[in-house]
Every structure is written in structure tokens, then in C-alpha cells.
Amino acid sequence: MKTLTVTDARRNLTHWLKQASEGQDIGILCGDKVVALRPVEVFSEDYALVEYGVTDADLTRFADKIDNEVTEEKKRGRLRRYSGNLLKDIGRT
């Protein structure tokens, strides 16, 4: 295992992250412990739950609520499709 200080790791972090993603064992000293850099799998199915504590049922309720709000706003004529150039409109082109 290649072991680095925080300063050394920070100096060339992209290099060490690439090395770890290619399977090399990389560790960074943090006090009296070594913290390993390792790739992990990210599953989009549980992202909302892991990151925000939101269940599938919560997401479904939220999506339904937003759909209903959009439908109501369209009926009231307060929602219409934007057909311009947003970047131009805000002065970024």
C-alpha cells in the first residue's frame, strides 16, 4: 500500500484518485489511522434514501404533488412553455 500524508495526497490528488480507481492500494494518514482510497459502486436507485433519507414512497408523493401543481397552473394560464434563449436573456452569450 502506498501511504501518503494529507499534504502529499492533496498536492497531487487527481493522480492518487486515478491510481486508486485502477486498483492500487492508496492510504492517507489521518492522525494515527490510515484511511484507504477505494472506488465504490453508486446505485442511483437508493441515492435519495442514502443522501437525503427520502424513501421511494416519499419521492412518488412528491412527484405526484408537483404534477398536480403543474396541471393546476396550466389550467389557470399561469404556466407556459419558455421558447427563448435563457443564456441570452440573462446576458451570458
HUJONOR-V514822 format. One record per backbone hydrogen bond with DSSP energy under -0.5 kcal/mol. NH is the residue of the N-H (numbers start at 0). CO is the residue of the C=O. If there is no record, write none. Layout:
nh,co
NH,CO
NH,CO
This chain:
nh,co
1,24
2,0
3,26
8,4
9,5
10,6
11,7
11,8
12,9
15,11
16,12
17,13
18,14
19,15
20,16
21,17
22,19
23,18
25,23
25,36
26,1
27,34
28,3
29,32
32,29
34,27
34,32
35,33
36,25
37,35
42,40
43,41
45,42
46,43
49,45
50,46
51,47
52,47
52,48
53,47
54,52
58,54
59,55
60,56
61,57
62,58
63,59
64,60
65,61
66,62
67,63
68,64
69,65
70,66
71,67
72,68
73,69
74,70
75,71
76,73
77,72
78,72
85,83
88,84
89,85
90,87
91,86
